[in-house]
Amino acid sequence: AQQSGAKVASRASQAPQASPAHAGNVHVLELPGDARLPSATVDSAGNLHVAFMLGQDVYYARRDGQEGTLGTAVRVNHQAGVAQGGMFRGPELAIGPDGLVDVLWYRRGYELKLPRAEQGPMFSRQLAGGNFGPASMLFNQPTDGHSLVATNTGILAAWVAGDSLWARSSDDGGLSFEAAVDLGPLPCECCDTALATGSNGEVYLAYRDRTDNQRDVYLAEVSSPGERRTKLRLDSESWHFNGCPMSGMSLARQARELYAVWEHKGRILLSEVDLERWSRRVPIEVSGSGKYPAIATDGKTLIVAWKQRKDVLWKMYDAQSLQVVREGRAAGNSSDRPAVTQDGTGRYIVIP
């Protein structure tokens, strides 16, 4: 049976009250037991979907509507005990145009002493009955920095492998994928990537470059290979570092604006990108320390959550001024990445 009977509790964060103009609530969703590394989204009907690691397996659970707890968790990986995760590395969840759940996850290929050609990223698709079918491998070599996003026509996955960024897309909900595309830049060996879509179906990818050991974060448009704009550097100050900082990043879009958060020299930075002008606001410091930031926005406000040891910290900003309007803190059970999403009613959900 691919199920766990654990239920997930929800509680309101004990944060200062916002003014009526910024009345968004923040709820902290607690995963069961030792569950960690959540990836979460809310569908068009307001249902919450969460994927997470529990031991060496990936699980998925859903909450219908805006209230209550998550339902019974279903195991995503068809073969037990073959998934892995840690730090920013965990399952990536997206809801395809058909309403079914797609999950990209890391395989324990090295630990299981599989050939290198069998250590690539794994993809699982939800079946109509709610369980997940057998997983497929999307690339035939070890990978890192996985990210996944739903597009207008399907889904797109991206990752780091060797000296390149790679992507594969599917227009039939993950039943089949186009050939992997080498996107060209020289990415940081082990850092995360992040994906987001534009209002016209464009796909944007954030990644850390390593050219000449300048470990700066860039934004690239990856949906139109023949019409790509020049990559946009998000950092204002270069970070020369002879190694990989093992860092996380996250993107969130509303209308023509794209918000990005990332790590830089131990700090958490935030910037706003004007997608029409292809320009960005000078980054601001969210925190002088912390790891694995995640971001979500409802257009009026945005929220950034990150880990400080095992605690999850968050700040809510006015989306126009980028002034802080609320902040809070909650305990977690691991130092791995958190997740954050919004449910369309002005409420944010933070998952430690």
C-alpha positions in Angstrom: 0.0 0.0 0.0 1.3 3.4 -0.9 -0.2 5.3 2.0 0.7 6.7 5.4 -2.0 7.3 7.9 -0.3 10.5 9.2 -2.3 13.7 9.2 -0.9 17.2 9.0 -1.8 19.9 11.4 -2.3 23.6 10.7 -1.8 26.6 13.0 -1.8 30.3 12.7 1.6 32.0 13.0 1.9 34.2 16.2 3.0 37.3 14.2 2.1 41.0 14.8 -1.1 42.0 13.2 -0.9 43.9 9.9 -2.7 47.0 9.0 -6.0 46.6 7.0 -4.2 47.3 3.8 -2.0 44.3 4.4 -4.4 42.0 6.1 -3.0 38.7 4.7 -2.8 35.9 7.3 0.0 33.5 7.6 -0.6 29.9 8.6 2.1 27.4 9.4 1.4 23.8 8.2 3.2 21.2 10.2 4.2 18.0 8.4 3.9 14.6 10.2 6.8 13.2 12.2 10.1 13.5 10.5 8.7 14.7 7.1 10.8 17.4 5.5 11.7 19.2 2.2 8.1 20.2 1.2 7.1 21.5 -2.2 3.6 23.0 -2.3 1.1 24.7 -4.6 -2.6 25.6 -4.6 -4.7 24.8 -7.6 -7.3 27.0 -9.3 -10.0 25.5 -7.1 -8.2 26.5 -3.9 -7.0 22.9 -3.0 -3.5 22.6 -1.4 -1.1 20.0 -2.8 2.1 19.1 -1.0 5.0 16.7 -1.8 7.6 15.9 0.9 10.3 13.5 2.0 9.7 10.9 4.7 12.7 8.7 5.2 13.9 7.6 1.8 10.5 8.0 0.1 8.6 10.9 -1.4 5.0 11.4 -0.3 2.1 13.5 -1.6 -0.9 14.8 0.3 -3.8 17.1 -0.5 -6.2 19.4 1.4 -9.5 20.2 -0.2 -10.5 23.8 0.3 -8.9 26.4 2.6 -9.6 24.7 5.9 -8.8 21.5 7.7 -5.8 19.2 7.5 -4.1 17.4 4.7 -5.5 14.0 3.8 -3.8 10.7 3.9 -0.4 10.7 2.3 0.3 8.6 -0.8 3.8 7.4 -1.7 5.1 8.9 -4.9 8.0 6.6 -5.8 6.6 3.3 -6.9 9.7 1.4 -5.6 10.1 1.9 -1.9 13.3 3.4 -0.3 14.9 4.8 -3.5 14.5 8.6 -3.0 16.9 11.0 -1.4 16.9 14.7 -0.3 18.7 17.2 1.9 19.4 20.9 2.1 17.5 22.4 -0.9 17.3 19.0 -2.7 13.8 17.6 -2.5 10.8 16.8 -4.5 9.4 19.4 -6.9 5.7 19.5 -7.4 3.5 21.0 -10.2 -0.1 20.7 -11.2 -0.4 20.1 -15.0 -3.1 21.6 -17.2 -5.1 18.4 -16.8 -5.2 18.9 -13.0 -3.1 15.9 -12.2 0.0 16.1 -10.0 3.5 15.8 -11.4 6.6 15.3 -9.1 10.3 15.5 -10.0 12.5 13.8 -7.4 16.1 12.7 -6.6 17.1 9.1 -6.9 19.5 7.4 -4.5 21.5 6.2 -7.4 24.9 6.8 -6.0 24.1 5.2 -2.6 22.5 2.2 -4.3 25.6 1.9 -6.5 23.7 2.2 -9.7 25.5 2.9 -13.0 25.9 6.6 -13.6 23.5 6.3 -16.5 20.8 5.3 -14.0 21.4 8.1 -11.5 19.4 10.8 -13.2 16.3 12.8 -12.2 13.1 10.8 -11.6 9.6 11.8 -12.7 6.3 10.5 -11.3 2.8 11.3 -12.6 -0.4 10.9 -10.6 -3.0 8.5 -12.0 -6.6 9.2 -12.3 -7.3 7.2 -9.1 -5.0 9.3 -7.0 -1.9 7.0 -6.7 1.2 7.4 -8.7 2.4 5.2 -11.6 5.9 3.8 -12.1 8.5 6.6 -12.3 10.6 7.5 -15.4 14.1 8.8 -15.6 14.5 12.1 -17.4 18.3 12.2 -18.0 21.0 9.5 -18.2 23.6 11.0 -15.9 23.7 12.4 -12.3 22.0 15.8 -11.9 21.5 18.5 -9.3 19.4 21.7 -8.8 16.1 20.2 -10.0 13.1 22.5 -10.7 9.7 21.9 -12.2 6.9 24.2 -13.5 3.5 23.9 -15.1 3.3 25.7 -18.5 0.3 26.6 -20.6 0.6 23.4 -22.5 2.2 21.0 -20.0 5.2 20.9 -17.8 8.9 21.8 -18.0 11.7 20.4 -15.8 15.2 21.8 -15.5 18.4 20.7 -13.8 22.2 21.0 -13.6 24.4 18.3 -15.2 28.1 18.6 -15.9 28.9 22.0 -17.3 25.4 22.8 -18.5 21.8 23.6 -17.6 19.3 21.2 -19.1 15.6 21.2 -19.7 12.9 18.8 -20.9 9.3 19.7 -21.6 6.1 17.7 -22.0 2.9 18.8 -23.7 0.9 15.7 -22.7 1.1 16.0 -18.9 4.3 14.0 -18.6 3.2 11.0 -20.6 6.1 11.7 -22.9 8.9 14.3 -23.0 10.8 16.1 -25.8 14.5 15.5 -26.0 16.6 17.2 -23.3 17.9 20.6 -24.4 21.3 22.0 -23.4 20.5 25.6 -22.4 24.2 26.7 -22.6 25.2 28.7 -19.5 28.0 27.4 -17.2 26.0 26.8 -14.0 27.3 26.4 -10.4 28.0 22.7 -9.9 25.6 22.0 -7.0 23.3 25.0 -6.5 19.6 25.0 -6.9 17.6 26.4 -9.9 14.1 27.9 -9.9 11.4 28.1 -12.6 8.4 30.4 -13.2 6.1 31.1 -16.1 5.1 34.5 -17.6 1.6 35.7 -18.4 2.0 34.7 -22.1 3.4 31.3 -21.4 7.1 32.2 -21.3 9.3 30.2 -18.9 12.0 31.8 -16.8 14.9 30.1 -15.1 17.0 31.4 -12.2 20.4 29.8 -11.7 23.8 30.6 -10.3 26.6 31.0 -12.8 30.2 30.0 -12.2 32.1 31.6 -15.1 35.6 32.6 -13.8 34.3 31.6 -10.3 32.0 34.6 -10.2 29.1 32.9 -8.4 26.4 35.4 -9.4 22.7 34.6 -9.9 21.1 35.2 -13.3 17.6 35.0 -14.9 17.2 33.5 -18.3 14.1 33.0 -20.6 14.2 29.3 -21.6 10.9 28.8 -23.4 11.8 30.3 -26.9 15.3 29.0 -27.8 15.3 31.1 -31.0 14.2 34.3 -29.4 15.9 34.3 -26.0 16.8 37.6 -24.4 20.2 38.3 -23.0 20.4 36.7 -19.5 19.7 39.2 -16.7 22.1 39.4 -13.8 20.2 39.7 -10.5 23.2 40.3 -8.2 24.6 43.8 -7.9 27.8 42.7 -6.2 29.8 39.9 -7.7 30.6 36.9 -5.5 34.0 35.4 -6.3 34.1 32.0 -4.7 36.4 29.1 -5.6 33.7 26.4 -5.0 30.0 25.8 -4.8 28.1 27.6 -2.0 25.3 25.0 -2.1 22.6 27.6 -2.1 18.9 27.8 -2.8 16.7 30.3 -4.7 13.0 30.8 -5.6 10.8 32.7 -8.1 7.2 33.9 -7.9 5.3 35.9 -10.6 2.3 38.2 -10.6 1.2 39.9 -13.8 4.3 41.4 -15.5 6.4 41.3 -12.3 8.7 38.5 -11.3 10.0 38.3 -7.8 13.3 36.5 -7.0 15.0 35.5 -3.8 18.4 33.9 -3.5 21.5 33.5 -1.3 24.5 35.8 -1.6 27.5 35.6 0.7 25.4 34.1 3.5 22.6 36.7 3.1 19.1 36.4 1.7 18.4 38.9 -1.1 15.2 39.9 -2.9 14.6 41.7 -6.2 11.7 42.5 -8.5 12.0 42.0 -12.2 10.0 43.9 -14.8 9.5 41.2 -17.5 8.5 43.7 -20.2 11.5 45.9 -19.8 13.8 43.0 -18.8 15.3 45.0 -15.9 15.5 44.4 -12.2 15.3 46.5 -9.1 18.4 46.7 -7.0 18.3 43.8 -4.6 17.4 44.4 -1.0 18.5 42.3 2.0 15.8 40.1 3.5 18.2 38.7 6.1 21.8 38.9 7.0 21.9 35.1 7.4 19.9 32.1 6.5 19.5 29.3 3.9 17.1 28.1 1.2 14.7 31.0 0.7 11.2 30.4 -0.8 8.8 33.1 -2.1 5.1 33.5 -3.0 2.9 36.5 -3.9 -0.7 37.3 -4.3 0.0 40.6 -6.2 -0.6 42.9 -3.3 1.9 41.4 -0.9 4.7 38.8 -1.1 6.3 36.6 1.4 9.8 35.2 1.8 10.5 32.3 4.1 13.9 30.8 4.8 15.6 28.5 7.3 17.7 29.6 10.3 19.0 26.4 11.6 15.8 24.4 12.2 13.5 27.4 12.5 11.6 28.9 9.6 11.6 32.7 9.5 9.4 34.8 7.2 8.8 38.3 6.2 5.8 39.7 4.3 6.3 42.7 2.0 4.2 45.2 0.2 4.6 44.1 -3.4 5.0 47.7 -4.7 7.2 49.3 -2.2 9.0 46.2 -0.9 8.5 47.5 2.6 8.2 44.9 5.4 4.6 44.7 6.8 4.7 41.6 8.9 7.2 39.0 10.0 7.3 35.8 12.1 9.1 32.7 13.1 8.1 29.0 13.7 9.9 25.9 14.7 10.7 23.2 12.2 12.1 19.7 12.5 15.0 20.0 10.1 17.5 22.5 8.7 16.3 21.7 5.1 14.4 24.0 2.8 10.9 25.2 3.7 8.0 25.9 1.3 5.5 28.7 1.0 2.4 29.3 -1.2 -0.8 31.3 -1.2 -4.3 30.1 -1.5 -6.0 32.9 -3.4 -7.9 34.3 -0.4 -5.1 36.5 0.9 -3.7 33.8 3.1 -0.1 32.5 2.9 0.8 28.9 3.9 4.3 28.4 5.3 5.5 24.8 5.6 8.7 24.3 7.7 
